[in-house]
Every structure is written in C-alpha cells, then in structure tokens.
Amino acid sequence: VLFLIGRARPAVVWDAYNEGCSVRILNPHTYSTSVWKLLSTLQEYFGSLVGANTYLTPPGSQGFAPHYGMNKYICT
C-alpha cells in the first residue's frame, strides 16, 4: 500500500503498479462522461444515490483481502 500526500504523478503511480500495487481512482465520473452517464441512469433506475470507484490491479496480484461491506455493491 502506497499512501502519498499531494497530487498523483503518473510515473510514481505506474512504478507502484509495476511493483504489484493496485491503483484506486475515486469518483471516476469526474473524469469520464460515460461513467457519469451510467451512474445517472442507475440513480434514476434505483431511485437512490450511487457512486463509483475504479480499481486497476496488476496481473498476479490481489487488491484486497476477502471482506464484506454494509453497502450494496455492483462489481464489474
């Protein structure tokens, strides 16, 4: 796990990824219109607020240990 304060620099992020770290992007809908549109559609369908995170895990690595959460999740 790599926790740095400040802006994520691409070279630092890719170095950590290449060393086996997962990359998590919070609120990807801020950067992607297609994700924003998907969340908008899901909110309308379910009548509830929805959010998204994006995870990129290197081959042969595991992002998280098995766990459960109290929220409802859709994983793709």
Secondary structure, DSSP 8 states (H G I E B T S, - for coil): ----SS---HHHHHHHHHTT--EEEE-GGGT-HHHHHHHHHHHHHHTS----EEEE--TT--SS-S---SS-----
